[in-house]
Amino acid sequence: MNEQPPDPDPRAPRGGGPGAGGRAGGQASGAQSARKSRKAQRQRRRSARVIMAGVLLVEELTRAQRARDRDRLTEYARMLAAALTDASPAEMALRSLRAELAAMLHVSEYAVEREFDLAYALDTRYPATGEVLGAGLIGVAHVQVICDAGVIIGSGDDALARHARYEAAVLTYAVVETPGRLRPIAKRLAEQFAEVSLEERHEAARSQRRVEILEREDGMAELYAFLPAEVAYAIRDRIQRIAKQAWRAETAEAVRPEASVDPPASDVSAPPRSLDEVRADTLSELLLSGNPYTDLDLAGGAQPRSDVPTYFAHLQVVVPVAALTPAEGAGVAKPEPESGLPVAVSPRPECELDGYGPISARVARDMLDTSHNIYRVDADRVGNVLRVDRYKPTKQMRDLLRARDRHCRFPGCTRLPMSCEIDHTIDWQYGGATATGNLAHLCKSHHALKHHTEWKPVQDATGTLTWKSPAGRSYADRPPGRGSRIGLTVPATAGTPEWRTGTNVRFAEAPDPRDPNNQLL
């Protein structure tokens, strides 16, 4: 008896029935999917190579442009020196040179004047900054920040030495920070070498506060107010809080499902206002009617728009305990015995308004006196935030992160914590802990970027986020509230509990543990 050979696959049905056709179709579909996947991978690799090559080229072009910027400013300085030694009056020689360059470059004389100021500053006060610019490590915008902040150092007998010390300190930050982040750091550093104290300058500037109108086209105008920084920031914060509430209510009303029948034309309301429009209207209504929750109708009276609770401004201010009581001689520069260079033997306490920079210690003390929401932040000797203890019950992790981060933690972003979201560096659903060592503030834009692109951060024990870009580069973002004051004046003893409030924060100097009589507050 003849035996049939066995099938290659005992599980496969015999013949060409429906099962065989289904299996063949599945195999063809799988092969097609595999081909598509390989094609997509090749396309991604090709795109990654193009992007990487582009990043390297842009870096090279940027460095070359910065070197040319340095050469241009150097030539401006040379021309300025020649104009000042001209036989004609110096003022007219400078005007003539400025007009010549403005006409040639098709820019305003004001723009040329700004370049002259930078060129003169680099030539006479900040030569190392010019070298760093020429090496491509910083841009003209960084130079502008450094020079603007250094104006307060003055031009006294020892000014060049103080400018040199300021320059050495600020350049360590300039090469790793954006101009926006560098600005408050530069201001803080310059205060250590200022010719006139911040208290005196603030009192003089405060007497110049004013409100002005600037005419604009199309029936519009700008309302300009020159105010103390803490007042201006408080006004902006309160307007923002009120406006956001009103804008959300209007937006929700606009998208609410309605009946299918179209309303009469007379009942069709205006489209929802943008958030900028709501801010402007909120300011107008607060000033003209005193009630931000009313429709602005000066002739017929105002009707309540909504029953929204009152909002108060929220400011965050760092106040060292040393600033709580005025101290004579603080910040006075005295010559060092060996070198003769000035040294701040008793540094001025640094009071800082987050988002702005240094403010007067007297103003900070006044704000502290009126605060209703005080809490303490313990930090180590270089300012690393360790623990938060509030006098009122609250979410302590959020307070600690707000004290540590102070802005969005994506490189270069300066959006304040109140406009950010707290993100798990390692996603919670993938096992990331809900702990301060795995949390950081990200604004909505960069939060979305982290979750929907190849930008990936890693957080270390110091709170530093190292971001890896899709091009394979790494960018470190160090928390300003953790060790950011290294390079400034570090106290001899361990520093510092902070007192932080809804409107205020104060740093305290920690007691020497060897002295039983040295007590906190």
One Martini backbone bead per residue (centre of mass of N, CA, C, O) as a GRO file, in nm:
protein
  521
    1MET     BB    1   0.097   0.037   0.023
    2ASN     BB    2   0.057   0.365  -0.039
    3GLU     BB    3   0.211   0.661   0.096
    4GLN     BB    4   0.166   0.968   0.206
    5PRO     BB    5   0.313   1.247   0.242
    6PRO     BB    6   0.372   1.471   0.460
    7ASP     BB    7   0.314   1.765   0.572
    8PRO     BB    8   0.501   2.030   0.646
    9ASP     BB    9   0.235   2.126   0.811
   10PRO     BB   10   0.022   1.969   1.022
   11ARG     BB   11  -0.171   2.238   1.073
   12ALA     BB   12  -0.227   2.245   0.785
   13PRO     BB   13  -0.440   2.253   0.546
   14ARG     BB   14  -0.558   2.089   0.294
   15GLY     BB   15  -0.512   2.234   0.019
   16GLY     BB   16  -0.713   2.527  -0.124
   17GLY     BB   17  -0.862   2.651   0.095
   18PRO     BB   18  -0.955   2.906   0.296
   19GLY     BB   19  -0.706   2.885   0.489
   20ALA     BB   20  -0.481   2.932   0.279
   21GLY     BB   21  -0.573   3.214   0.185
   22GLY     BB   22  -0.557   3.354   0.463
   23ARG     BB   23  -0.257   3.302   0.509
   24ALA     BB   24  -0.150   3.449   0.258
   25GLY     BB   25  -0.275   3.726   0.325
   26GLY     BB   26  -0.128   3.766   0.596
   27GLN     BB   27   0.161   3.756   0.486
   28ALA     BB   28   0.134   3.995   0.292
   29SER     BB   29   0.057   4.204   0.508
   30GLY     BB   30   0.314   4.172   0.682
   31ALA     BB   31   0.519   4.247   0.462
   32GLN     BB   32   0.407   4.530   0.411
   33SER     BB   33   0.450   4.639   0.699
   34ALA     BB   34   0.754   4.595   0.705
   35ARG     BB   35   0.823   4.779   0.469
   36LYS     BB   36   0.705   5.038   0.596
   37SER     BB   37   0.883   5.037   0.850
   38ARG     BB   38   1.157   5.052   0.701
   39LYS     BB   39   1.096   5.315   0.553
   40ALA     BB   40   1.049   5.491   0.807
   41GLN     BB   41   1.329   5.447   0.930
   42ARG     BB   42   1.490   5.567   0.695
   43GLN     BB   43   1.356   5.847   0.713
   44ARG     BB   44   1.444   5.912   1.003
   45ARG     BB   45   1.748   5.889   0.953
   46ARG     BB   46   1.760   6.105   0.734
   47SER     BB   47   1.647   6.337   0.907
   48ALA     BB   48   1.862   6.324   1.132
   49ARG     BB   49   2.103   6.394   0.947
   50VAL     BB   50   2.001   6.668   0.852
   51ILE     BB   51   1.972   6.798   1.130
   52MET     BB   52   2.260   6.761   1.231
   53ALA     BB   53   2.394   6.918   1.001
   54GLY     BB   54   2.238   7.181   1.055
   55VAL     BB   55   2.333   7.232   1.344
   56LEU     BB   56   2.636   7.250   1.279
   57LEU     BB   57   2.615   7.483   1.077
   58VAL     BB   58   2.479   7.692   1.261
   59GLU     BB   59   2.704   7.696   1.468
   60GLU     BB   60   2.926   7.793   1.277
   61LEU     BB   61   2.784   8.054   1.179
   62THR     BB   62   2.746   8.183   1.459
   63ARG     BB   63   3.043   8.204   1.537
   64ALA     BB   64   3.123   8.376   1.294
   65GLN     BB   65   2.929   8.612   1.354
   66ARG     BB   66   3.044   8.681   1.635
   67ALA     BB   67   3.324   8.753   1.532
   68ARG     BB   68   3.223   8.986   1.351
   69ASP     BB   69   3.098   9.150   1.578
   70ARG     BB   70   3.363   9.205   1.722
   71ASP     BB   71   3.502   9.348   1.484
   72ARG     BB   72   3.299   9.578   1.460
   73LEU     BB   73   3.332   9.692   1.751
   74THR     BB   74   3.634   9.746   1.723
   75GLU     BB   75   3.606   9.951   1.492
   76TYR     BB   76   3.432  10.150   1.641
   77ALA     BB   77   3.640  10.216   1.860
   78ARG     BB   78   3.851  10.329   1.665
   79MET     BB   79   3.671  10.557   1.550
   80LEU     BB   80   3.615  10.699   1.816
   81ALA     BB   81   3.906  10.770   1.882
   82ALA     BB   82   3.949  10.942   1.626
   83ALA     BB   83   3.717  11.147   1.677
   84LEU     BB   84   3.827  11.251   1.962
   85THR     BB   85   4.112  11.352   1.811
   86ASP     BB   86   3.994  11.559   1.659
   87ALA     BB   87   3.998  11.895   1.590
   88SER     BB   88   3.721  11.892   1.620
   89PRO     BB   89   3.456  11.877   1.785
   90ALA     BB   90   3.354  11.595   1.937
   91GLU     BB   91   3.047  11.606   1.901
   92MET     BB   92   3.051  11.651   1.588
   93ALA     BB   93   3.219  11.403   1.517
   94LEU     BB   94   3.015  11.196   1.626
   95ARG     BB   95   2.773  11.279   1.456
   96SER     BB   96   2.903  11.230   1.182
   97LEU     BB   97   2.964  10.929   1.220
   98ARG     BB   98   2.677  10.836   1.281
   99ALA     BB   99   2.549  10.936   1.014
  100GLU     BB  100   2.725  10.775   0.820
  101LEU     BB  101   2.645  10.486   0.920
  102ALA     BB  102   2.337  10.510   0.894
  103ALA     BB  103   2.333  10.565   0.587
  104MET     BB  104   2.488  10.307   0.498
  105LEU     BB  105   2.296  10.089   0.675
  106HIS     BB  106   1.995  10.171   0.706
  107VAL     BB  107   1.976  10.313   0.994
  108SER     BB  108   1.953  10.436   1.287
  109GLU     BB  109   2.117  10.641   1.506
  110TYR     BB  110   2.041  10.484   1.756
  111ALA     BB  111   2.165  10.212   1.671
  112VAL     BB  112   2.453  10.321   1.654
  113GLU     BB  113   2.473  10.420   1.946
  114ARG     BB  114   2.454  10.141   2.076
  115GLU     BB  115   2.713  10.033   1.947
  116PHE     BB  116   2.901  10.241   2.069
  117ASP     BB  117   2.856  10.164   2.363
  118LEU     BB  118   2.964   9.877   2.337
  119ALA     BB  119   3.243   9.943   2.225
  120TYR     BB  120   3.338  10.117   2.464
  121ALA     BB  121   3.300   9.904   2.687
  122LEU     BB  122   3.493   9.688   2.570
  123ASP     BB  123   3.748   9.876   2.551
  124THR     BB  124   3.743   9.990   2.871
  125ARG     BB  125   3.595   9.740   3.065
  126TYR     BB  126   3.532   9.457   2.863
  127PRO     BB  127   3.757   9.267   2.712
  128ALA     BB  128   3.674   8.970   2.775
  129THR     BB  129   3.397   8.985   2.638
  130GLY     BB  130   3.512   9.021   2.352
  131GLU     BB  131   3.657   8.747   2.342
  132VAL     BB  132   3.407   8.568   2.385
  133LEU     BB  133   3.261   8.670   2.138
  134GLY     BB  134   3.484   8.586   1.930
  135ALA     BB  135   3.450   8.271   2.018
  136GLY     BB  136   3.117   8.223   2.027
  137LEU     BB  137   2.987   8.198   2.333
  138ILE     BB  138   2.850   8.472   2.269
  139GLY     BB  139   2.636   8.743   2.223
  140VAL     BB  140   2.523   9.057   2.183
  141ALA     BB  141   2.298   9.025   2.394
  142HIS     BB  142   2.488   8.962   2.627
  143VAL     BB  143   2.652   9.221   2.615
  144GLN     BB  144   2.417   9.408   2.674
  145VAL     BB  145   2.354   9.301   2.955
  146ILE     BB  146   2.630   9.350   3.086
  147CYS     BB  147   2.642   9.658   3.033
  148ASP     BB  148   2.376   9.748   3.162
  149ALA     BB  149   2.430   9.635   3.451
  150GLY     BB  150   2.721   9.795   3.485
  151VAL     BB  151   2.641  10.097   3.523
  152ILE     BB  152   2.626  10.104   3.851
  153ILE     BB  153   2.942  10.101   3.904
  154GLY     BB  154   3.069  10.328   3.749
  155SER     BB  155   3.353  10.606   3.759
  156GLY     BB  156   3.557  10.584   3.963
  157ASP     BB  157   3.870  10.525   4.074
  158ASP     BB  158   3.785  10.194   4.114
  159ALA     BB  159   3.611  10.096   3.864
  160LEU     BB  160   3.787   9.901   3.697
  161ALA     BB  161   3.812   9.684   3.918
  162ARG     BB  162   3.505   9.635   3.950
  163HIS     BB  163   3.450   9.558   3.656
  164ALA     BB  164   3.641   9.313   3.651
  165ARG     BB  165   3.493   9.147   3.868
  166TYR     BB  166   3.221   9.142   3.732
  167GLU     BB  167   3.308   9.009   3.467
  168ALA     BB  168   3.418   8.743   3.585
  169ALA     BB  169   3.143   8.657   3.708
  170VAL     BB  170   2.939   8.682   3.457
  171LEU     BB  171   3.077   8.490   3.243
  172THR     BB  172   3.006   8.216   3.381
  173TYR     BB  173   2.698   8.261   3.290
  174ALA     BB  174   2.689   8.357   2.989
  175VAL     BB  175   2.788   8.071   2.857
  176VAL     BB  176   2.494   7.919   2.980
  177GLU     BB  177   2.299   8.158   2.915
  178THR     BB  178   2.052   8.348   2.846
  179PRO     BB  179   1.972   8.672   2.829
  180GLY     BB  180   1.717   8.649   3.009
  181ARG     BB  181   1.866   8.496   3.249
  182LEU     BB  182   2.110   8.693   3.284
  183ARG     BB  183   1.993   8.960   3.385
  184PRO     BB  184   1.942   8.904   3.696
  185ILE     BB  185   2.231   8.812   3.750
  186ALA     BB  186   2.377   9.073   3.667
  187LYS     BB  187   2.237   9.256   3.866
  188ARG     BB  188   2.328   9.108   4.122
  189LEU     BB  189   2.633   9.141   4.073
  190ALA     BB  190   2.650   9.452   4.039
  191GLU     BB  191   2.564   9.522   4.332
  192GLN     BB  192   2.846   9.441   4.462
  193PHE     BB  193   2.984   9.709   4.278
  194ALA     BB  194   2.837   9.955   4.347
  195GLU     BB  195   2.860  10.296   4.395
  196VAL     BB  196   2.549  10.298   4.455
  197SER     BB  197   2.302  10.220   4.632
  198LEU     BB  198   1.990  10.091   4.598
  199GLU     BB  199   1.847  10.274   4.796
  200GLU     BB  200   1.929  10.545   4.665
  201ARG     BB  201   1.832  10.487   4.376
  202HIS     BB  202   1.536  10.432   4.443
  203GLU     BB  203   1.463  10.706   4.561
  204ALA     BB  204   1.528  10.865   4.304
  205ALA     BB  205   1.342  10.702   4.106
  206ARG     BB  206   1.068  10.732   4.258
  207SER     BB  207   1.042  11.046   4.192
  208GLN     BB  208   0.978  10.957   3.866
  209ARG     BB  209   0.703  10.879   3.876
  210ARG     BB  210   0.461  10.798   3.606
  211VAL     BB  211   0.218  10.907   3.352
  212GLU     BB  212   0.164  10.819   3.004
  213ILE     BB  213   0.101  10.919   2.662
  214LEU     BB  214   0.099  10.728   2.352
  215GLU     BB  215   0.063  10.774   2.033
  216ARG     BB  216  -0.140  10.603   1.792
  217GLU     BB  217  -0.281  10.436   1.556
  218ASP     BB  218  -0.614  10.382   1.492
  219GLY     BB  219  -0.723  10.506   1.771
  220MET     BB  220  -0.465  10.468   1.952
  221ALA     BB  221  -0.299  10.399   2.277
  222GLU     BB  222  -0.047  10.441   2.527
  223LEU     BB  223  -0.009  10.333   2.862
  224TYR     BB  224   0.234  10.477   3.079
  225ALA     BB  225   0.418  10.338   3.365
  226PHE     BB  226   0.629  10.459   3.628
  227LEU     BB  227   0.731  10.211   3.863
  228PRO     BB  228   0.769  10.021   4.103
  229ALA     BB  229   0.833   9.697   4.067
  230GLU     BB  230   0.634   9.575   4.281
  231VAL     BB  231   0.387   9.723   4.164
  232ALA     BB  232   0.392   9.633   3.868
  233TYR     BB  233   0.386   9.323   3.924
  234ALA     BB  234   0.121   9.325   4.085
  235ILE     BB  235  -0.060   9.435   3.865
  236ARG     BB  236  -0.009   9.216   3.656
  237ASP     BB  237  -0.104   8.976   3.832
  238ARG     BB  238  -0.394   9.067   3.883
  239ILE     BB  239  -0.483   9.094   3.592
  240GLN     BB  240  -0.425   8.800   3.514
  241ARG     BB  241  -0.623   8.660   3.708
  242ILE     BB  242  -0.881   8.798   3.618
  243ALA     BB  243  -0.863   8.747   3.309
  244LYS     BB  244  -0.861   8.437   3.313
  245GLN     BB  245  -1.140   8.400   3.434
  246ALA     BB  246  -1.299   8.552   3.215
  247TRP     BB  247  -1.194   8.396   2.966
  248ARG     BB  248  -1.293   8.114   3.047
  249ALA     BB  249  -1.591   8.188   3.061
  250GLU     BB  250  -1.620   8.279   2.765
  251THR     BB  251  -1.519   8.020   2.629
  252ALA     BB  252  -1.730   7.828   2.752
  253GLU     BB  253  -1.975   7.978   2.634
  254ALA     BB  254  -1.896   7.947   2.326
  255VAL     BB  255  -1.886   7.605   2.345
  256ARG     BB  256  -2.167   7.565   2.419
  257PRO     BB  257  -2.425   7.382   2.371
  258GLU     BB  258  -2.688   7.426   2.143
  259ALA     BB  259  -2.938   7.469   1.976
  260SER     BB  260  -3.015   7.409   1.642
  261VAL     BB  261  -3.143   7.671   1.646
  262ASP     BB  262  -3.109   7.964   1.523
  263PRO     BB  263  -3.050   8.261   1.623
  264PRO     BB  264  -3.109   8.561   1.621
  265ALA     BB  265  -2.931   8.821   1.503
  266SER     BB  266  -2.966   8.999   1.771
  267ASP     BB  267  -2.832   8.749   1.961
  268VAL     BB  268  -2.558   8.779   1.849
  269SER     BB  269  -2.255   8.759   1.965
  270ALA     BB  270  -1.955   8.828   2.019
  271PRO     BB  271  -1.663   8.727   1.999
  272PRO     BB  272  -1.428   8.616   2.172
  273ARG     BB  273  -1.185   8.720   2.359
  274SER     BB  274  -0.880   8.770   2.404
  275LEU     BB  275  -0.651   8.776   2.649
  276ASP     BB  276  -0.541   9.056   2.581
  277GLU     BB  277  -0.815   9.198   2.579
  278VAL     BB  278  -0.891   9.131   2.872
  279ARG     BB  279  -0.659   9.277   3.006
  280ALA     BB  280  -0.724   9.559   2.898
  281ASP     BB  281  -1.017   9.569   3.012
  282THR     BB  282  -0.944   9.527   3.307
  283LEU     BB  283  -0.783   9.783   3.342
  284SER     BB  284  -1.006   9.980   3.262
  285GLU     BB  285  -1.218   9.892   3.479
  286LEU     BB  286  -1.048   9.942   3.731
  287LEU     BB  287  -1.003  10.255   3.672
  288LEU     BB  288  -1.310  10.352   3.591
  289SER     BB  289  -1.499  10.154   3.804
  290GLY     BB  290  -1.354   9.946   4.022
  291ASN     BB  291  -1.482   9.690   3.845
  292PRO     BB  292  -1.393   9.391   3.680
  293TYR     BB  293  -1.717   9.266   3.693
  294THR     BB  294  -1.799   9.467   3.454
  295ASP     BB  295  -1.957   9.646   3.233
  296LEU     BB  296  -1.854   9.900   3.025
  297ASP     BB  297  -2.075  10.178   3.136
  298LEU     BB  298  -2.064  10.508   3.194
  299ALA     BB  299  -2.358  10.605   3.130
  300GLY     BB  300  -2.559  10.345   3.233
  301GLY     BB  301  -2.399  10.170   3.393
  302ALA     BB  302  -2.308   9.886   3.583
  303GLN     BB  303  -2.301   9.536   3.531
  304PRO     BB  304  -2.273   9.239   3.647
  305ARG     BB  305  -2.091   8.964   3.528
  306SER     BB  306  -1.978   8.823   3.802
  307ASP     BB  307  -1.916   8.600   4.089
  308VAL     BB  308  -1.605   8.686   4.157
  309PRO     BB  309  -1.350   8.670   4.335
  310THR     BB  310  -1.104   8.816   4.480
  311TYR     BB  311  -0.783   8.931   4.374
  312PHE     BB  312  -0.445   8.883   4.455
  313ALA     BB  313  -0.135   8.945   4.453
  314HIS     BB  314   0.163   8.752   4.346
  315LEU     BB  315   0.474   8.744   4.513
  316GLN     BB  316   0.836   8.674   4.488
  317VAL     BB  317   1.064   8.714   4.765
  318VAL     BB  318   1.404   8.758   4.848
  319VAL     BB  319   1.510   8.770   5.204
  320PRO     BB  320   1.749   8.833   5.396
  321VAL     BB  321   1.801   8.849   5.726
  322ALA     BB  322   2.012   9.084   5.703
  323ALA     BB  323   1.766   9.277   5.584
  324LEU     BB  324   1.571   9.320   5.835
  325THR     BB  325   1.816   9.497   5.932
  326PRO     BB  326   1.982   9.767   5.929
  327ALA     BB  327   2.320   9.815   5.794
  328GLU     BB  328   2.618   9.944   5.843
  329GLY     BB  329   2.845   9.926   5.568
  330ALA     BB  330   2.707   9.783   5.352
  331GLY     BB  331   2.895   9.740   5.057
  332VAL     BB  332   3.164   9.857   5.128
  333ALA     BB  333   3.449   9.936   4.961
  334LYS     BB  334   3.766   9.795   5.034
  335PRO     BB  335   4.091   9.766   5.048
  336GLU     BB  336   4.324   9.540   4.983
  337PRO     BB  337   4.621   9.500   5.127
  338GLU     BB  338   4.784   9.360   4.896
  339SER     BB  339   4.642   9.482   4.614
  340GLY     BB  340   4.422   9.734   4.649
  341LEU     BB  341   4.161   9.608   4.596
  342PRO     BB  342   3.832   9.599   4.604
  343VAL     BB  343   3.629   9.488   4.887
  344ALA     BB  344   3.342   9.333   5.007
  345VAL     BB  345   3.324   9.300   5.347
  346SER     BB  346   2.998   9.390   5.345
  347PRO     BB  347   2.753   9.270   5.200
  348ARG     BB  348   2.476   9.317   5.045
  349PRO     BB  349   2.171   9.237   5.074
  350GLU     BB  350   1.972   9.017   4.871
  351CYS     BB  351   1.697   9.141   4.714
  352GLU     BB  352   1.445   8.949   4.526
  353LEU     BB  353   1.251   8.969   4.235
  354ASP     BB  354   1.089   8.754   4.068
  355GLY     BB  355   1.157   8.837   3.723
  356TYR     BB  356   1.368   9.091   3.783
  357GLY     BB  357   1.537   9.143   4.072
  358PRO     BB  358   1.674   9.371   4.243
  359ILE     BB  359   1.579   9.518   4.559
  360SER     BB  360   1.497   9.694   4.809
  361ALA     BB  361   1.515   9.629   5.142
  362ARG     BB  362   1.292   9.817   5.239
  363VAL     BB  363   1.071   9.710   5.053
  364ALA     BB  364   1.086   9.416   5.153
  365ARG     BB  365   1.011   9.478   5.447
  366ASP     BB  366   0.734   9.600   5.387
  367MET     BB  367   0.617   9.343   5.256
  368LEU     BB  368   0.650   9.162   5.504
  369ASP     BB  369   0.457   9.323   5.696
  370THR     BB  370   0.197   9.264   5.479
  371SER     BB  371   0.193   8.970   5.513
  372HIS     BB  372  -0.020   8.647   5.512
  373ASN     BB  373   0.214   8.436   5.381
  374ILE     BB  374   0.428   8.242   5.564
  375TYR     BB  375   0.741   8.066   5.484
  376ARG     BB  376   0.986   7.814   5.528
  377VAL     BB  377   1.326   7.776   5.394
  378ASP     BB  378   1.562   7.534   5.376
  379ALA     BB  379   1.923   7.572   5.345
  380ASP     BB  380   2.223   7.571   5.244
  381ARG     BB  381   2.520   7.750   5.209
  382VAL     BB  382   2.444   7.777   4.872
  383GLY     BB  383   2.105   7.747   4.845
  384ASN     BB  384   1.999   7.466   4.889
  385VAL     BB  385   1.703   7.323   4.886
  386LEU     BB  386   1.552   7.107   5.145
  387ARG     BB  387   1.301   7.253   5.305
  388VAL     BB  388   0.945   7.289   5.389
  389ASP     BB  389   0.782   7.516   5.630
  390ARG     BB  390   0.466   7.586   5.711
  391TYR     BB  391   0.240   7.763   5.901
  392LYS     BB  392   0.050   7.671   5.684
  393PRO     BB  393  -0.128   7.453   5.534
  394THR     BB  394   0.021   7.260   5.256
  395LYS     BB  395   0.195   7.194   4.959
  396GLN     BB  396   0.519   7.128   4.996
  397MET     BB  397   0.629   7.049   4.721
  398ARG     BB  398   0.541   7.302   4.568
  399ASP     BB  399   0.701   7.498   4.736
  400LEU     BB  400   0.982   7.379   4.686
  401LEU     BB  401   0.977   7.399   4.374
  402ARG     BB  402   0.932   7.703   4.362
  403ALA     BB  403   1.195   7.772   4.515
  404ARG     BB  404   1.390   7.622   4.313
  405ASP     BB  405   1.305   7.705   4.012
  406ARG     BB  406   1.133   7.995   3.924
  407HIS     BB  407   1.105   7.831   3.647
  408CYS     BB  408   1.124   7.700   3.369
  409ARG     BB  409   1.330   7.395   3.289
  410PHE     BB  410   1.389   7.493   3.018
  411PRO     BB  411   1.618   7.602   2.819
  412GLY     BB  412   1.568   7.962   2.852
  413CYS     BB  413   1.320   7.966   3.022
  414THR     BB  414   1.106   8.231   3.211
  415ARG     BB  415   0.863   8.108   3.317
  416LEU     BB  416   0.669   8.112   3.574
  417PRO     BB  417   0.533   7.890   3.796
  418MET     BB  418   0.231   8.000   3.778
  419SER     BB  419   0.260   7.913   3.445
  420CYS     BB  420   0.302   7.615   3.531
  421GLU     BB  421   0.390   7.271   3.536
  422ILE     BB  422   0.413   6.968   3.706
  423ASP     BB  423   0.667   6.732   3.632
  424HIS     BB  424   0.753   6.413   3.553
  425THR     BB  425   1.042   6.304   3.450
  426ILE     BB  426   0.940   6.030   3.530
  427ASP     BB  427   0.683   5.879   3.455
  428TRP     BB  428   0.439   5.756   3.648
  429GLN     BB  429   0.348   5.511   3.458
  430TYR     BB  430   0.683   5.428   3.472
  431GLY     BB  431   0.765   5.472   3.799
  432GLY     BB  432   0.761   5.754   3.886
  433ALA     BB  433   0.814   5.960   4.138
  434THR     BB  434   0.651   6.160   4.392
  435ALA     BB  435   0.922   6.366   4.389
  436THR     BB  436   1.144   6.622   4.389
  437GLY     BB  437   1.358   6.441   4.222
  438ASN     BB  438   1.097   6.410   3.986
  439LEU     BB  439   1.044   6.727   3.972
  440ALA     BB  440   0.915   6.996   3.749
  441HIS     BB  441   0.893   7.292   3.587
  442LEU     BB  442   0.659   7.339   3.309
  443CYS     BB  443   0.553   7.466   3.050
  444LYS     BB  444   0.323   7.390   2.821
  445SER     BB  445   0.510   7.377   2.578
  446HIS     BB  446   0.744   7.195   2.714
  447HIS     BB  447   0.562   6.969   2.808
  448ALA     BB  448   0.476   6.882   2.523
  449LEU     BB  449   0.761   6.836   2.413
  450LYS     BB  450   0.835   6.598   2.603
  451HIS     BB  451   0.577   6.404   2.516
  452HIS     BB  452   0.596   6.460   2.167
  453THR     BB  453   0.907   6.420   2.165
  454GLU     BB  454   1.271   6.368   2.183
  455TRP     BB  455   1.271   6.523   2.437
  456LYS     BB  456   1.494   6.441   2.721
  457PRO     BB  457   1.505   6.420   3.067
  458VAL     BB  458   1.748   6.440   3.343
  459GLN     BB  459   1.761   6.397   3.697
  460ASP     BB  460   1.942   6.496   3.961
  461ALA     BB  461   2.027   6.554   4.294
  462THR     BB  462   2.031   6.885   4.230
  463GLY     BB  463   1.799   6.935   3.991
  464THR     BB  464   1.930   6.885   3.731
  465LEU     BB  465   1.857   6.924   3.387
  466THR     BB  466   1.918   6.692   3.121
  467TRP     BB  467   1.888   6.756   2.786
  468LYS     BB  468   1.787   6.564   2.503
  469SER     BB  469   1.800   6.592   2.177
  470PRO     BB  470   1.722   6.490   1.860
  471ALA     BB  471   2.040   6.556   1.780
  472GLY     BB  472   2.208   6.455   2.057
  473ARG     BB  473   2.207   6.681   2.255
  474SER     BB  474   2.320   6.856   2.553
  475TYR     BB  475   2.125   7.031   2.820
  476ALA     BB  476   2.176   7.226   3.102
  477ASP     BB  477   1.953   7.282   3.393
  478ARG     BB  478   1.979   7.492   3.662
  479PRO     BB  479   1.863   7.565   3.959
  480PRO     BB  480   1.833   7.880   4.103
  481GLY     BB  481   1.754   7.753   4.408
  482ARG     BB  482   2.034   7.568   4.356
  483GLY     BB  483   2.342   7.701   4.378
  484SER     BB  484   2.330   7.989   4.213
  485ARG     BB  485   2.528   8.162   4.424
  486ILE     BB  486   2.766   8.078   4.302
  487GLY     BB  487   2.994   8.358   4.275
  488LEU     BB  488   2.905   8.499   4.492
  489THR     BB  489   2.832   8.566   4.814
  490VAL     BB  490   2.958   8.355   5.057
  491PRO     BB  491   2.902   8.264   5.353
  492ALA     BB  492   3.077   8.161   5.629
  493THR     BB  493   2.824   8.042   5.706
  494ALA     BB  494   2.569   7.873   5.710
  495GLY     BB  495   2.308   7.858   5.487
  496THR     BB  496   1.948   7.910   5.472
  497PRO     BB  497   1.681   8.023   5.564
  498GLU     BB  498   1.358   8.084   5.455
  499TRP     BB  499   1.117   8.339   5.393
  500ARG     BB  500   0.799   8.271   5.252
  501THR     BB  501   0.552   8.432   5.053
  502GLY     BB  502   0.299   8.547   4.873
  503THR     BB  503   0.500   8.819   4.864
  504ASN     BB  504   0.735   8.669   5.032
  505VAL     BB  505   1.093   8.629   5.098
  506ARG     BB  506   1.331   8.491   5.340
  507PHE     BB  507   1.651   8.482   5.419
  508ALA     BB  508   1.857   8.295   5.638
  509GLU     BB  509   2.105   8.266   5.872
  510ALA     BB  510   2.269   8.019   5.987
  511PRO     BB  511   2.382   7.879   6.256
  512ASP     BB  512   2.638   7.806   6.453
  513PRO     BB  513   2.674   7.493   6.593
  514ARG     BB  514   2.909   7.588   6.806
  515ASP     BB  515   2.689   7.811   6.899
  516PRO     BB  516   2.449   7.822   7.151
  517ASN     BB  517   2.372   8.147   7.110
  518ASN     BB  518   2.297   8.086   6.811
  519GLN     BB  519   1.992   8.197   6.688
  520LEU     BB  520   1.703   8.175   6.535
  521LEU     BB  521   1.517   8.448   6.564
   0.00000   0.00000   0.00000
